[in-house]
Structures are given as C-alpha cells and as structure tokens.
C-alpha cells in the first residue's frame, strides 16, 4: 500500500484543527478506560485518598446524570470546538423556528460511527445552536455505561450529555416551561455497524420508544438529518449474515456498545488511521411535529405518529439532498 503523507508546510490553523479532532477521538475511544485505570492505580499509591474521596462523591452524585446532568457553559464555548467544527467543516441548518416554551425530542439520523455531527452541534456552541434556537438547551443522550466510569462521567456531563434511558429523558421532558431539546440518535449503536460512505440505511422501522416517550410527555418531535455523517470513516465489510457481523451483533447485545471496525486517515498521512476524513457535515433540523400529551397511547396511535415521523424525515432528506451532493435517485432505506 502506497502511503500518502501530509504536506509539511500546512498552516498552523489546519494543525490546530487536526489536534482538536485528535483529542475528541481520544476522548471517545480512550479517555474512559484511562480514567477507570487511573482510579484504581491511585488506590495503591500515596494518592489513594483521591480515589477514596472520589468514591464518596460518586455515591452522593449518583443520580445527577439522570437529572439533567451538570453542564459547564465555559467548556461548550472553548475555542477547541471551533477548530473541530472547521476541520470537517460542520454546519447546523435551521428550517423552522422552535418555540422555547415547549419541550422537544430531536431524532438524529444517521448515527454514523462516532456521531460527530450530533456532538459538535448539540454538545458545543460552535455551530450556534443557542443563537438559531434561542431559549432552548440541548441534551444529547449517551449510553448509560459511560456514566459509570469514574472521572469520565463528570467530563461528559459538562458537555450536556445524559444517559440514554427513559428516566433521564423524562426528567427533562416533564419540566414545566419548556426550553429542553432532548437529542436521540435513534438508530443507536446497531446503526453504527452500517455506517460507511454512500450508506443511507436508517434503523427506524421498529424504533418506537422515542415516539411513545414524546406522546407520554407531549413533547414535539423534530426529525434531524446529518448529511455527510456516514462519509467520515470507511468500515471493514460486514454484511448481515457474515461471521464478522454475527460477532459484532452478539457483542453489541451483551455489552450495549457496537464495535465497528472503522478506519480513515492518520495524523501525518492520509492512507490509514482512525482520524476522520475532512468531509463536510450539514445537519438539517426539520419542522416540528406537534404531539398532544397522551400518557397511555394505543398501538394504533403510536403507529400513526411513527409513520408520520418517518414520512417527515424522508421528506426532509428529499428536499435537501440535492444541496449536499446526494444523487437524485438516492432515497432513504428504512430497516
């Protein structure tokens, strides 16, 4: 394999963009294990008191992630996120106003490998979410597993991440006065196994839990499609029915996280590595779907709203695909 190296005379701005993405990839893939290891290693050093005190704090603070978390606005404003935004670049596109007096569930599609678009748009202020939708606070749902990792849980809460369970989402959606936007990557970890360039498979056909949640709380549904999300990484071929896919599905069902074998570019060369490609991400926020509160919806009511959401998402894709390089004959495939 011929290795294509990056030029040595790149401007400082591009190097800072690379550094920002590198720290983000490390945060997603390596920071949690490092934090867990540090917690236990400190127990056997003269700094053992740090781990003991943190364990006490962990116990006292156990329910915070499921009660809105603990966002630090200064962290969301850091310049590092501007550099990360410009690396791809990432753009947030508004198609309609969202009333800040209401609560919303934003369905994010597709999941991609590392949900880069969702993180930049809804966990940082780099793309102007708070300016485009004044009065709304966004909260991105993440696997509950990560909120059990010492130290790491505090870091991700500072960015507005909360556990992806019903209790955590319901806490925000039942707040009086509105102003909360709960962002759910509907396809979840299983959809990441199909994330590759040119893929438009959306795991939605049997995903009705978020629709039921919206009905129970009267939260309006908003479809969101992130054009370019699947273009950031290549992935080792894993068609359904193959041995590799069987192993990945089995591990996902056991651990709750998927393990896509992805690759892209490196730090100083463009031929291999786990740094995402520089591909534009355009995240389009669709029109809100009005939802009336119904604490005990029937199966028919649930199916009807789910169908409406699917149609609105499909329409959103069709209306905007031409602007972002998607062929006219390409349509979403719901599985």
Secondary structure, DSSP 8 states (H G I E B T S, - for coil): ----B--TT--HHHHHHHHHHHHHHHIIIIIHHHHHHHHHHHTTSTTHHHHHHHHHHHHHTTTGGGGT----HHHHT-HHHHHHHHHHTEEEEE-S---TTS-EEEEEE--TTT-HHHHHHHHSSTT-HHHHTTT-EEEEEE-GGGGGSTTHHHHHHTTTEEESSHHHHHHHHT-TT--EEEEEETTHHHHHTT--TT--EE--TT--HHHHHHHHHT-EEEEEEEETGGGS-EE----TTSHHHHHHHHHHHHHSS----EE-B-SSBSSSSSB-----EEEEEEEEE-----TT--HHHHHHHHHHHHHHHHHHHHHHGGGGT--TT---EE-
